[in-house]
Amino acid sequence: MSRTNKPVNPAAQNSLDKMKYEIANELGIADAVRQNGWSTMTSADCGRVGGHMVRKMIEQYESSMNKSQS
């Protein structure tokens, strides 16, 4: 199976990009990203952003599950 950077839902791309920059801001690397782009960031920084994104998406999903079960 090949890897791709395309989201499963293409309509979600803008929301994912917004979340990515919000998390970069929380981690204090947003200025560097804006000035130099993502390609200049270390893999550790990119991994940190991705990890936080996954954690936040899981929290949102679990929260929506709790609301629907109530």
MITIBA-284368 format. One record per residue: residue in one letter; x, y, z of N, C-alpha, C, O in turn. Coordinates in steps of 0.2 Angstrom, whole numbers, padded with zeros to 4 digits, always signed. Last residue first. Layout:
MITIBA-284368
aXYZXYZXYZXYZ/...
***
This chain:
MITIBA-284368
s-0126+0050+0127-0130+0053+0132-0137+0054+0130-0141+0057+0134/q-0120+0046+0115-0122+0041+0120-0126+0044+0125-0130+0040+0129/s-0115+0058+0110-0120+0054+0106-0123+0049+0110-0129+0047+0109/k-0106+0062+0119-0112+0066+0118-0117+0062+0115-0123+0063+0116/n-0096+0052+0117-0099+0053+0124-0106+0057+0123-0111+0056+0126/m-0092+0055+0104-0095+0048+0106-0099+0049+0112-0105+0046+0113/s-0086+0067+0105-0092+0067+0101-0096+0060+0103-0102+0060+0102/s-0075+0064+0113-0080+0068+0116-0087+0068+0112-0092+0068+0115/e-0068+0055+0104-0071+0053+0110-0076+0057+0113-0081+0055+0116/y-0065+0065+0094-0069+0060+0093-0072+0056+0099-0078+0055+0099/q-0057+0074+0102-0063+0076+0099-0068+0071+0097-0074+0071+0098/e-0046+0065+0105-0050+0068+0110-0057+0071+0108-0062+0070+0111/i-0042+0062+0092-0044+0057+0096-0049+0060+0102-0054+0057+0103/m-0037+0075+0088-0042+0072+0085-0046+0066+0089-0052+0065+0088/k-0027+0076+0098-0032+0081+0098-0038+0078+0094-0044+0079+0096/r-0018+0066+0094-0021+0066+0101-0027+0071+0101-0032+0069+0104/v-0015+0070+0081-0018+0064+0082-0021+0064+0089-0027+0062+0090/m-0008+0082+0084-0014+0082+0080-0018+0076+0081-0024+0076+0082/h+0003+0078+0091-0002+0082+0095-0009+0082+0091-0014+0082+0093/g+0010+0071+0081+0007+0068+0087+0002+0071+0091-0003+0068+0093/g+0013+0082+0072+0008+0076+0070+0005+0072+0076-0001+0070+0076/v+0022+0089+0080+0015+0092+0078+0010+0087+0076+0004+0087+0078/r+0032+0079+0082+0028+0082+0088+0022+0085+0086+0016+0084+0089/g+0036+0078+0069+0033+0072+0072+0029+0074+0078+0024+0072+0080/c+0041+0090+0066+0035+0088+0062+0032+0082+0066+0026+0082+0066/d+0052+0090+0076+0047+0095+0076+0040+0093+0072+0035+0094+0075/a+0059+0079+0070+0056+0079+0077+0051+0084+0078+0046+0082+0081/s+0063+0083+0058+0058+0078+0058+0055+0077+0065+0049+0075+0066/t+0063+0101+0057+0066+0095+0059+0061+0089+0059+0055+0091+0060/m+0059+0111+0043+0058+0109+0050+0061+0102+0051+0062+0098+0047/t+0059+0114+0030+0065+0116+0034+0065+0114+0041+0070+0114+0045/s+0046+0112+0026+0052+0108+0023+0058+0109+0027+0063+0105+0027/w+0038+0122+0030+0038+0115+0034+0044+0111+0032+0046+0107+0036/g+0045+0138+0030+0041+0133+0028+0042+0126+0032+0047+0125+0035/n+0051+0150+0036+0055+0145+0032+0051+0139+0028+0054+0136+0024/q+0041+0158+0042+0047+0161+0039+0050+0156+0034+0052+0158+0028/r+0032+0149+0047+0029+0154+0043+0035+0157+0039+0034+0159+0033/v+0040+0141+0055+0037+0138+0050+0034+0143+0045+0035+0142+0039/a+0044+0150+0065+0049+0147+0060+0046+0144+0054+0049+0144+0049/d+0032+0153+0071+0036+0158+0067+0041+0155+0062+0042+0158+0057/a+0029+0140+0076+0025+0143+0071+0028+0149+0067+0028+0149+0061/i+0034+0134+0087+0038+0134+0081+0034+0137+0075+0037+0137+0070/g+0027+0133+0099+0032+0138+0099+0036+0138+0092+0042+0141+0092/l+0017+0124+0101+0023+0122+0103+0029+0127+0102+0035+0125+0103/e+0006+0132+0097+0006+0130+0104+0013+0127+0106+0016+0128+0112/n+0009+0133+0084+0010+0139+0088+0010+0137+0095+0014+0140+0099/a+0007+0120+0080+0014+0123+0079+0015+0129+0083+0020+0131+0086/i-0006+0120+0082-0002+0116+0086+0005+0118+0086+0009+0119+0091/e-0011+0129+0072-0012+0130+0079-0008+0126+0084-0005+0129+0089/y-0006+0122+0060-0003+0129+0062-0005+0131+0070+0000+0134+0073/k-0014+0111+0061-0007+0110+0061-0004+0117+0063+0001+0116+0067/m-0027+0117+0060-0025+0113+0066-0018+0112+0066-0015+0113+0072/k-0026+0121+0047-0027+0126+0052-0025+0123+0059-0022+0126+0063/d-0025+0109+0040-0020+0114+0039-0020+0119+0045-0015+0121+0048/l-0037+0104+0043-0031+0100+0045-0025+0105+0045-0021+0105+0050/s-0046+0113+0036-0046+0112+0044-0040+0108+0047-0038+0110+0052/n-0042+0110+0023-0041+0117+0026-0041+0117+0034-0037+0120+0037/q-0046+0097+0021-0039+0099+0021-0038+0106+0024-0033+0107+0028/a-0058+0092+0021-0055+0093+0028-0048+0096+0027-0046+0097+0032/a-0061+0088+0008-0064+0094+0011-0062+0096+0018-0062+0102+0020/p-0055+0076+0006-0052+0082+0004-0055+0088+0006-0051+0093+0007/n-0054+0063+0017-0059+0068+0015-0056+0074+0013-0054+0078+0017/v-0042+0058+0018-0047+0053+0016-0053+0058+0013-0056+0056+0009/p-0028+0068+0011-0033+0066+0017-0039+0062+0014-0040+0062+0008/k-0013+0064+0004-0020+0066+0003-0024+0064+0009-0024+0058+0011/n-0001+0059+0005-0002+0065+0009-0009+0067+0008-0011+0072+0011/t+0002+0041+0005+0000+0047+0002-0001+0053+0007-0003+0052+0013/r+0010+0026+0002+0009+0031+0007+0007+0038+0003+0009+0039-0003/s+0003+0011-0005+0007+0017-0005+0005+0022+0000-0001+0022+0002/m+0004-0006+0000+0000+0000+0000+0004+0006+0000+0009+0007+0004/
***
